[in-house]
């Protein structure tokens, strides 16, 4: 396959490039749509070099050690397709997003369900919800995207693994079962914020008030236990169920703010109640104050780990997820677009400068100070997300705005998904992918291959000449 060939060429190029003393970076002009597309295509292509679920005999969508990361990769592909209308990776996206839905349509596949957290499951539900809102075509068999999102919601509202009324008056635990150790003792912000967001999005899409009731219930619970502070709009990371949720971990992460803020934006769309608009504005102001510092160029930064240079794989994804949620919020509430777009553009410029690793366009973790020497799939995913997000300025707002069942969304509703043991008919045989041809590659992927090939040729000439 061409992809494998490019991988071999890249390996040779990276051995030769240091001899040339040439440094590359993604060249991004935020005022030029073609430049933005090129940047997003470069980052997305780099991201997909880490994905092996489309190889012969592999399991679609599977990241055995970091299962939840598959959902974030597919979210990035959804955003890439939605904002650029580039279907290069749609086959991998569609098959993988469906495959991991499990037999019950709740994203608890048997291979991983014994050690999954509520946040892991939630993010897959959010990915499926995003597919429904973007009008990404349902698969011909199996669960619909909307049905998968409903399956996650139904699973997470149900005790004991989901909503837990026996401690702290409710809320979801981080981990689903006691055998998962200390994580079971915590009720964390992103699991509950994600459940709140998913409920709000389902309420808007289906116009069913049951989902809104659960969103309100979750929001009130978070206020009660002080995970959310309505005075400062600070968002805590977690609280300990073992002592009645009186012990709060105030560590701050971008995606905790983003999860609650995005759900509040959907609730404002659903209710037209200004209290939700006030919440979005409060959380947005707190987000920028907490995570975008002038000394770092006002780019988004998960400083809790970036300053110490000890970000784990999970942490690296947070600001990229938040960037895309910010773009969605701007589509839902246009009066916030200017403030959001300014920060996103600054972050995208910083991310582009950080994508200069290994003498090519490999992205680092931080979005300030250039390449930090820490490459990986997660850094590529986050860069892809922020590059897609800044297309907010150029898209047709009516077409880009999340769809509902009343505005063109046609994903099939399945309110009982995740609640029965009657799996949908679906093809469980491993898929066979068509070879990826040069014509199928995104523009930046082609240019990258051409650039690498030319460098290899130049390096070979130098070696022969010496």
C-alpha positions as CSV (number, residue, x, y, z in Angstrom):
1,X,0.0,0.0,0.0
2,X,1.1,3.6,-0.7
3,X,0.8,4.5,3.0
4,X,3.3,1.8,3.9
5,X,5.6,3.1,1.2
6,X,5.4,6.6,2.5
7,X,6.2,5.3,5.9
8,X,9.4,3.7,4.6
9,X,10.3,6.8,2.7
10,X,9.7,8.9,5.7
11,X,12.0,6.7,7.8
12,X,14.8,7.2,5.3
13,X,14.2,10.9,5.0
14,X,14.4,11.4,8.8
15,X,17.9,9.8,8.7
16,X,19.0,12.1,6.0
17,X,17.3,15.4,6.9
18,X,19.7,16.3,9.7
19,X,22.4,16.6,7.1
20,X,20.5,19.3,5.3
21,X,20.0,21.6,8.4
22,X,16.5,22.5,7.0
23,X,13.7,23.0,9.5
24,X,10.1,22.7,8.3
25,X,6.9,23.8,10.0
26,X,3.3,23.9,9.0
27,X,2.8,27.3,7.2
28,X,-0.5,28.6,8.4
29,X,-2.2,31.8,7.3
30,X,-5.5,32.0,9.4
31,X,-6.9,34.5,6.8
32,X,-6.4,32.0,3.9
33,X,-8.8,29.0,3.6
34,X,-6.4,27.0,1.5
35,X,-3.7,27.4,4.0
36,X,-6.0,26.3,6.8
37,X,-7.0,23.2,4.8
38,X,-3.4,22.4,4.1
39,X,-2.5,22.7,7.8
40,X,-5.4,20.5,8.9
41,X,-4.6,18.0,6.2
42,X,-1.0,17.7,7.3
43,X,-1.9,17.2,10.9
44,X,-4.7,14.7,10.1
45,X,-2.5,12.7,7.8
46,X,0.2,12.5,10.5
47,X,-2.5,11.5,13.0
48,X,-3.7,8.6,10.8
49,X,-0.2,7.2,10.5
50,X,-0.7,5.9,14.0
51,X,-4.0,4.2,13.2
52,X,-3.8,0.5,12.3
53,X,-7.4,-0.5,12.6
54,X,-7.7,-0.5,8.8
55,X,-5.0,-3.0,8.3
56,X,-5.6,-6.6,7.3
57,X,-6.8,-8.6,10.3
58,X,-6.9,-5.6,12.7
59,X,-9.9,-4.6,14.8
60,X,-11.4,-1.3,13.5
61,X,-11.3,1.5,16.1
62,X,-9.3,-0.5,18.6
63,X,-6.6,1.1,20.7
64,X,-6.2,-1.7,23.3
65,X,-4.2,0.1,25.9
66,X,-5.9,3.5,25.4
67,X,-9.4,2.6,24.2
68,X,-10.9,6.0,24.7
69,X,-8.4,7.6,22.3
70,X,-10.1,6.0,19.4
71,X,-13.2,8.2,20.1
72,X,-11.1,11.3,20.0
73,X,-9.4,10.3,16.8
74,X,-12.8,9.7,15.2
75,X,-14.0,13.1,16.5
76,X,-11.1,14.7,14.8
77,X,-11.9,12.9,11.6
78,X,-15.6,14.0,11.9
79,X,-14.5,17.6,12.4
80,X,-12.1,17.4,9.4
81,X,-14.8,16.0,7.2
82,X,-17.4,18.5,8.4
83,X,-15.3,21.7,8.0
84,X,-13.4,20.8,4.8
85,X,-15.8,18.3,3.1
86,X,-12.9,16.0,2.6
87,X,-14.0,12.4,2.6
88,X,-10.5,10.8,2.5
89,X,-10.8,9.0,5.8
90,X,-14.6,8.4,5.9
91,X,-14.4,4.7,5.4
92,X,-12.1,4.2,8.3
93,X,-14.2,6.6,10.4
94,X,-17.5,5.0,9.6
95,X,-16.4,1.4,10.2
96,X,-14.4,2.1,13.3
97,X,-17.0,4.3,15.0
98,X,-19.7,1.6,14.5
99,X,-17.5,-1.4,15.3
100,X,-16.7,-0.3,18.8
101,X,-20.3,0.3,19.7
102,X,-20.6,-3.2,21.2
103,X,-23.4,-5.7,21.0
104,X,-25.8,-3.6,23.0
105,X,-25.2,-0.2,21.3
106,X,-23.8,1.5,24.3
107,X,-20.0,1.5,23.6
108,X,-19.3,-1.1,26.2
109,X,-17.6,-3.7,23.9
110,X,-16.9,-7.0,25.7
111,X,-13.1,-6.8,25.1
112,X,-12.9,-3.6,27.2
113,X,-16.0,-3.2,29.3
114,X,-14.5,-4.6,32.5
115,X,-12.1,-1.7,32.9
116,X,-13.7,1.2,31.2
117,X,-14.4,4.5,32.9
118,X,-17.6,6.5,32.5
119,X,-15.6,9.2,30.8
120,X,-14.2,6.6,28.3
121,X,-17.7,5.5,27.4
122,X,-19.0,9.1,27.3
123,X,-16.5,10.3,24.7
124,X,-17.6,7.5,22.3
125,X,-21.2,8.6,22.9
126,X,-20.2,12.2,22.1
127,X,-18.4,11.1,18.9
128,X,-21.6,9.3,17.8
129,X,-23.7,12.3,18.7
130,X,-21.4,14.5,16.7
131,X,-21.8,12.2,13.7
132,X,-25.6,12.5,13.9
133,X,-25.4,16.3,14.3
134,X,-23.1,16.6,11.3
135,X,-25.3,14.4,9.1
136,X,-22.6,11.8,8.7
137,X,-24.4,8.9,7.0
138,X,-25.6,6.0,9.2
139,X,-24.2,2.6,8.5
140,X,-26.5,0.3,6.5
141,X,-26.5,-2.2,9.4
142,X,-26.1,-2.0,13.1
143,X,-26.9,0.9,15.3
144,X,-27.4,4.4,14.0
145,X,-25.2,7.2,15.3
146,X,-28.1,8.7,17.2
147,X,-28.9,5.3,18.6
148,X,-25.4,4.8,19.9
149,X,-25.5,8.2,21.6
150,X,-28.8,7.2,23.2
151,X,-27.4,3.9,24.2
152,X,-24.6,5.6,26.1
153,X,-27.0,7.9,27.8
154,X,-29.3,5.1,28.8
155,X,-26.4,3.1,30.2
156,X,-25.0,6.1,32.2
157,X,-28.3,7.2,33.7
158,X,-28.7,3.6,35.2
159,X,-27.3,2.6,38.6
160,X,-25.1,1.2,39.8
161,X,-22.4,1.6,37.1
162,X,-23.9,4.8,35.9
163,X,-25.7,7.5,38.0
164,X,-25.1,6.7,41.6
165,X,-27.7,8.1,44.1
166,X,-26.2,6.1,47.1
167,X,-23.4,8.6,47.7
168,X,-23.3,12.4,47.4
169,X,-26.9,12.6,46.3
170,X,-26.1,11.4,42.8
171,X,-23.5,11.9,40.1
172,X,-21.4,9.4,38.1
173,X,-18.3,7.8,39.4
174,X,-15.1,8.0,37.4
175,X,-14.7,4.2,37.1
176,X,-17.7,2.0,36.8
177,X,-17.0,-0.9,39.2
178,X,-15.2,-1.3,42.6
179,X,-12.6,-3.6,41.1
180,X,-11.2,-0.6,39.2
181,X,-9.5,0.7,42.3
182,X,-9.2,4.3,43.5
183,X,-10.9,5.7,40.4
184,X,-14.2,4.1,41.6
185,X,-14.0,6.4,44.7
186,X,-14.0,9.6,42.7
187,X,-16.9,11.4,41.0
188,X,-15.0,13.4,38.4
189,X,-15.9,16.5,36.5
190,X,-15.5,15.2,32.9
191,X,-17.6,12.1,33.4
192,X,-20.5,14.2,34.8
193,X,-19.9,17.2,32.5
194,X,-19.8,14.8,29.5
195,X,-23.0,13.1,30.6
196,X,-24.6,16.6,31.1
197,X,-23.4,17.6,27.6
198,X,-24.7,14.4,26.0
199,X,-28.1,14.8,27.6
200,X,-28.4,18.4,26.5
201,X,-27.4,17.5,22.9
202,X,-29.9,14.7,22.8
203,X,-32.6,17.1,24.1
204,X,-31.8,19.6,21.3
205,X,-31.6,16.9,18.6
206,X,-34.8,14.9,19.6
207,X,-36.8,17.7,21.3
208,X,-37.4,15.2,24.1
209,X,-37.6,16.9,27.5
210,X,-36.5,13.7,29.4
211,X,-33.0,14.4,28.2
212,X,-33.2,18.0,29.4
213,X,-34.4,16.9,32.8
214,X,-31.3,14.8,33.2
215,X,-29.1,17.6,32.1
216,X,-30.6,19.9,34.7
217,X,-30.4,17.2,37.4
218,X,-26.7,16.7,36.6
219,X,-26.0,20.5,36.6
220,X,-27.7,21.0,39.9
221,X,-25.7,18.1,41.4
222,X,-22.4,19.6,40.2
223,X,-23.3,22.9,41.8
224,X,-24.3,21.2,45.1
225,X,-21.0,19.4,45.5
226,X,-19.0,22.4,44.3
227,X,-17.5,20.7,41.3
228,X,-18.9,23.8,39.6
229,X,-18.5,27.2,41.4
230,X,-21.1,29.6,40.1
231,X,-19.4,32.6,41.8
232,X,-16.0,32.2,40.0
233,X,-17.0,29.7,37.4
234,X,-14.0,27.6,38.3
235,X,-14.4,23.9,37.5
236,X,-12.8,21.3,39.8
237,X,-11.4,18.0,38.5
238,X,-13.1,15.6,40.9
239,X,-14.6,15.0,44.3
240,X,-14.2,12.0,46.6
241,X,-17.4,9.9,47.1
242,X,-15.8,8.1,50.1
243,X,-16.2,11.2,52.3
244,X,-19.5,12.5,51.0
245,X,-17.9,14.6,48.2
246,X,-16.6,17.1,50.8
247,X,-13.0,16.7,49.5
248,X,-12.5,18.5,46.2
249,X,-9.5,18.2,43.8
250,X,-9.2,21.6,42.3
251,X,-6.7,20.6,39.6
252,X,-7.8,22.4,36.4
253,X,-8.0,21.1,32.9
254,X,-9.3,22.7,29.7
255,X,-11.7,19.9,28.8
256,X,-13.5,20.0,32.2
257,X,-14.5,23.6,31.4
258,X,-15.3,22.7,27.9
259,X,-17.6,19.8,28.7
260,X,-19.8,21.8,31.1
261,X,-19.7,25.0,28.9
262,X,-20.7,23.1,25.7
263,X,-23.6,21.4,27.5
264,X,-24.8,24.8,28.8
265,X,-24.7,26.2,25.3
266,X,-27.0,23.4,24.1
267,X,-29.3,24.0,27.1
268,X,-29.5,27.7,26.1
269,X,-30.5,26.6,22.6
270,X,-33.1,24.2,24.0
271,X,-34.6,26.5,26.6
272,X,-33.8,30.0,25.5
273,X,-33.3,30.7,29.2
274,X,-30.7,33.4,29.8
275,X,-29.4,31.6,32.9
276,X,-27.7,29.2,30.5
277,X,-26.2,32.0,28.4
278,X,-24.9,33.5,31.7
279,X,-23.3,30.1,32.5
280,X,-21.7,29.8,29.0
281,X,-20.3,33.4,29.3
282,X,-19.0,32.8,32.8
283,X,-17.3,29.5,31.9
284,X,-15.8,31.0,28.7
285,X,-14.3,33.9,30.6
286,X,-12.9,31.6,33.2
287,X,-11.5,29.3,30.6
288,X,-9.5,32.0,28.8
289,X,-8.4,33.5,32.1
290,X,-7.2,30.1,33.4
291,X,-5.6,28.6,30.3
292,X,-4.6,31.4,27.9
293,X,-1.7,33.4,29.2
294,X,-0.2,36.6,27.5
295,X,3.3,35.3,28.2
296,X,2.5,32.3,26.1
297,X,0.9,34.2,23.2
298,X,-2.6,33.7,24.6
299,X,-2.8,30.2,23.3
300,X,-4.7,27.5,25.1
301,X,-2.4,25.6,27.4
302,X,-3.0,22.7,29.9
303,X,-0.4,24.2,32.1
304,X,-1.0,21.8,35.0
305,X,1.2,19.3,33.1
306,X,2.8,21.4,30.3
307,X,4.8,23.6,32.8
308,X,6.3,20.4,34.4
309,X,6.6,18.7,31.0
310,X,4.9,15.6,32.4
311,X,1.7,15.5,30.3
312,X,0.4,12.0,29.9
313,X,-1.3,10.8,26.7
314,X,-4.7,11.8,28.1
315,X,-3.7,15.3,29.0
316,X,-2.3,16.1,25.5
317,X,-5.8,15.6,24.0
318,X,-7.7,18.0,26.3
319,X,-7.1,21.4,24.6
320,X,-7.7,20.0,21.2
321,X,-11.1,18.6,22.3
322,X,-11.9,22.0,23.9
323,X,-10.9,23.9,20.8
324,X,-13.5,22.0,18.7
325,X,-16.2,22.4,21.4
326,X,-15.5,26.2,21.3
327,X,-16.2,26.3,17.6
328,X,-19.4,24.4,18.2
329,X,-20.4,26.9,20.9
330,X,-19.8,29.8,18.5
331,X,-22.1,28.2,15.9
332,X,-24.8,27.8,18.5
333,X,-24.4,31.3,20.0
334,X,-23.1,33.6,17.3
335,X,-22.6,36.6,19.6
336,X,-19.7,34.7,21.1
337,X,-18.0,34.0,17.8
338,X,-15.6,37.0,17.8
339,X,-14.1,36.2,21.2
340,X,-13.8,32.5,20.6
341,X,-12.4,32.9,17.1
342,X,-9.6,35.2,18.3
343,X,-8.4,32.7,20.8
344,X,-8.7,29.8,18.4
345,X,-6.7,31.6,15.7
346,X,-3.9,32.4,18.2
347,X,-3.9,28.8,19.3
348,X,-3.8,27.5,15.8
349,X,-0.9,29.8,14.9
350,X,1.0,28.5,17.9
351,X,0.2,24.9,17.0
352,X,1.4,25.4,13.5
353,X,4.8,26.6,14.7
354,X,5.0,23.6,17.1
355,X,4.6,21.3,14.1
356,X,8.2,21.4,13.0
357,X,9.5,18.2,14.6
358,X,11.9,15.7,13.1
359,X,12.8,18.0,10.3
360,X,9.3,17.7,8.9
361,X,5.8,18.7,10.1
362,X,5.5,16.5,13.2
363,X,3.6,18.3,15.9
364,X,4.6,18.7,19.6
365,X,2.5,19.0,22.7
366,X,2.8,22.7,23.6
367,X,1.3,25.4,21.3
368,X,3.9,28.0,22.3
369,X,7.6,28.2,22.0
370,X,7.9,26.0,18.8
371,X,8.4,22.2,18.7
372,X,9.0,20.8,22.2
373,X,10.5,17.5,21.1
374,X,7.5,15.4,22.2
375,X,5.7,13.9,19.1
376,X,2.8,11.5,19.2
377,X,-0.6,10.7,17.9
378,X,-2.2,12.8,20.6
379,X,-0.3,15.9,19.6
380,X,-1.4,15.3,16.0
381,X,-5.0,14.9,17.0
382,X,-5.1,18.1,19.0
383,X,-3.4,20.1,16.1
384,X,-5.9,18.7,13.7
385,X,-8.8,19.7,15.9
386,X,-7.6,23.3,16.3
387,X,-6.9,23.7,12.6
388,X,-10.4,22.5,11.8
389,X,-11.9,24.8,14.4
390,X,-10.6,28.0,12.9
391,X,-12.6,27.2,9.7
392,X,-15.4,28.6,11.8
393,X,-14.7,32.0,10.2
394,X,-15.4,30.7,6.6
395,X,-18.1,28.1,6.8
396,X,-21.7,28.7,5.9
397,X,-23.0,29.0,9.5
398,X,-26.5,27.6,8.7
399,X,-25.0,24.5,7.1
400,X,-22.2,24.0,9.7
401,X,-24.5,24.4,12.7
402,X,-25.3,21.1,14.4
403,X,-28.4,19.5,12.9
404,X,-31.5,18.3,14.8
405,X,-34.3,16.0,13.8
406,X,-36.2,19.1,12.8
407,X,-33.5,20.8,10.7
408,X,-32.3,18.0,8.5
409,X,-30.8,15.5,10.9
410,X,-31.8,12.0,9.7
411,X,-30.0,9.6,12.0
412,X,-32.5,7.0,13.2
413,X,-33.7,7.4,16.8
414,X,-33.5,4.3,19.0
415,X,-34.6,5.3,22.5
416,X,-34.1,1.8,23.9
417,X,-30.5,1.4,22.7
418,X,-28.3,0.2,25.6
419,X,-31.3,-1.1,27.6
420,X,-32.0,-4.5,26.0
421,X,-30.1,-7.6,25.0
422,X,-31.2,-7.7,21.4
423,X,-28.2,-6.7,19.3
424,X,-28.9,-5.1,15.9
425,X,-28.1,-7.1,12.8
426,X,-24.6,-6.1,11.7
427,X,-21.7,-7.6,9.8
428,X,-19.1,-8.8,12.3
429,X,-16.6,-9.9,9.8
430,X,-13.4,-7.9,9.6
431,X,-13.7,-5.4,6.7
432,X,-11.5,-5.2,3.7
433,X,-10.3,-1.7,2.8
434,X,-9.6,-0.5,-0.7
435,X,-6.0,0.4,-1.2
436,X,-5.3,4.1,-0.6
437,X,-4.2,5.7,-3.8
438,X,-2.4,9.0,-4.4
439,X,-5.7,10.5,-5.6
440,X,-7.4,9.6,-2.3
441,X,-4.8,11.4,-0.2
442,X,-5.6,14.8,1.2
443,X,-3.6,17.6,-0.4
444,X,-1.1,18.0,2.3
445,X,-0.5,14.3,2.4
446,X,0.5,14.4,-1.2
447,X,2.7,17.5,-0.7
448,X,4.4,15.9,2.3
449,X,5.2,12.7,0.4
450,X,6.5,14.8,-2.5
451,X,8.6,16.9,-0.2
452,X,10.0,13.8,1.6
453,X,10.8,12.2,-1.7
454,X,12.7,15.2,-3.0
455,X,14.7,15.4,0.2
456,X,15.5,11.7,0.0
457,X,16.7,12.3,-3.6
458,X,18.8,15.3,-2.5
459,X,20.2,13.3,0.4
460,X,21.1,10.4,-1.8
461,X,22.9,12.7,-4.2
462,X,24.9,14.2,-1.4
463,X,25.9,10.8,-0.1
464,X,27.0,9.6,-3.5
465,X,28.8,12.9,-4.1
466,X,30.8,12.5,-0.9
